[in-house]
Amino acid sequence: MKNSTDTPAGPRDWSPEEFRAAGRELVDWVARYLENVEELPVLSRVKPGDIRRALPRSAPAEGEPFSALLRDLDQVVLPGVTHWNHPCFFAYFGITASAPGILGELAAAALNTNAMLWRTSPSTTELEQVVLDWLREMIGLPEGLFGILTDTASVSTLCALAAAREAVPGLDVRTAGLSGAGRLRLYTSTQAHSSVEKAAITLGLGLAGVRKIETDEAYRMLPAALAEAVREDRASGWIPFAVSATVGTTSTTSVDPVEELAQICRRESLWLHVDAAYAGSAAILPEYRWCMAGCQHADSLVTNPHKWLFTPIDASALYTRHPEVLRRAFHLVPDYLQSSEEAVNLMDYGVQLGRRFRAIKLWWVLRAFGVEGLRKRLREHCRLGRLFASWIDGDEGFQRMAPVPFSVVCFRATWPGLDDAQLDQRNQDLLERVNAGGRVYLSHTRLRGTYVLRLAVGNLRTEERHVRLAWDVLQAERGRVA
Ligand SMILES: *Cc1c(COP(=O)(O)O)cnc(C)c1O
């Protein structure tokens, strides 16, 4: 279709009228989708390659009407979507595209700023700083922390550990590279997220540069084991430089004893990074503030608003007490980017040059729901987690596999007379049956080798009836697995 602003020199974009009409249609589509998402199978049922085969091999030569684009969203794309917006999405960590967040993405796309320098969009830079300061206060971190938005916790942790390496006296990897730098060692627990190891790979430390510390019976890093590992490593020529503690581990949401780890870091001059990607959000609740104990000493900390704060993916907040070190790790200004203002240029604090306007969606989510509104919803999620755990605890056919600090429950089904390997297989079968039904979606993990099912409450639209449905489905399918 030629649109009304097609000229001999090509399209001049849609006319305002065309944009309004298409925009209204899309907003209606989104409203309908969110209204009806509960009716769709949570886990997509397509096979690998199905979606690809349903799409043309080449781009269209001539423009198509917006109605055709929308039609394919329904007919081609939707069947291949696993619905993270579904209230019965209990896998991994639930995330939500809330209405204010979705509209925030639209506003950001419309403005299309690139905040590499302060002057290339002052609002983008300054709103980001202000919103991250709001969030810092909400989760009880001290004043004076520098915050920056990245896409994911993985990238936040990568940047934090680059700063940690930059902070090692006399190393200067920035100039000299790693060869001849000595063997740097980073410590994290056996329960830490894989992003810590990925950062080590990317930074050239290698997997050998990561030493995994054992955890206690509740999957929390053992400070004494850390202290011993550091001592041992120093004695054999390693250069210990950083510890990555976790507040809310990925499998069980356990919380490392950050206060004690911070003492070791201070004593040993190690950079303390805290990965609070999921559980950081819980700290907006006064009754969950305990989970951040010791984090005031962290040199850097990451938490993901896109995880449990109803902000559409992606948005990860990286905080540091040493912005000058982070800047030293990444600051590199070619002539064409020189600028004279006394202002923060966000390109100096990470890998990427171009930066989109991520702060708007978070700003709108915080303003639209308010801190009290968000607290109520997170409190309800934690209540639902505890409720589900109480059903598990009260049923002889199920067994709880870890404490429930927040809204995630690790458990397995049991049958009398089976050994661990058989129980692993049965639980695997059970999970497959549960997810194939399409009404709920759960995921799994392994704890000390044992196959464990995992129910995570985190979607804005999840109510008690949804958790109850998951429980009903699990009980029914347990009866069918044999
Ligand atoms: C989810 C999660 C991550 C990874 O988050 P991304 O934003 O997807 O990179 C890292 N650490 C923890 C503890 C997490 O829960």
The ligand as an SDF file (V2000), in Angstrom:
LIG
                    3D

 15 15  0  0  0  0  0  0  0  0999 V2000
   17.5970  -13.2730   36.5180 C   0  0  0  0  0  0  0  0  0  0  0  0
   18.8710  -13.1890   37.2060 C   0  0  0  0  0  0  0  0  0  0  0  0
   20.0290  -12.8070   36.5220 C   0  0  0  0  0  0  0  0  0  0  0  0
   20.0650  -12.5640   35.0370 C   0  0  0  0  0  0  0  0  0  0  0  0
   19.2810  -11.5060   34.6710 O   0  0  0  0  0  0  0  0  0  0  0  0
   19.3270  -10.9180   33.1970 P   0  0  0  0  0  0  0  0  0  0  0  0
   18.7570   -9.5450   33.4010 O   0  0  0  0  0  0  0  0  0  0  0  0
   18.4600  -11.7810   32.3710 O   0  0  0  0  0  0  0  0  0  0  0  0
   20.7290  -10.9000   32.7360 O   0  0  0  0  0  0  0  0  0  0  0  0
   21.1900  -12.6810   37.2270 C   0  0  0  0  0  0  0  0  0  0  0  0
   21.2280  -12.9500   38.5400 N   0  0  0  0  0  0  0  0  0  0  0  0
   20.1510  -13.3380   39.2300 C   0  0  0  0  0  0  0  0  0  0  0  0
   20.2610  -13.6160   40.7000 C   0  0  0  0  0  0  0  0  0  0  0  0
   18.9280  -13.4690   38.5900 C   0  0  0  0  0  0  0  0  0  0  0  0
   17.8570  -13.8500   39.2770 O   0  0  0  0  0  0  0  0  0  0  0  0
  1  2  1  0
  2  3  1  0
  2 14  2  0
  3  4  1  0
  3 10  2  0
  4  5  1  0
  5  6  1  0
  6  7  2  0
  6  8  1  0
  6  9  1  0
 10 11  1  0
 11 12  2  0
 12 13  1  0
 12 14  1  0
 14 15  1  0
M  END
$$$$
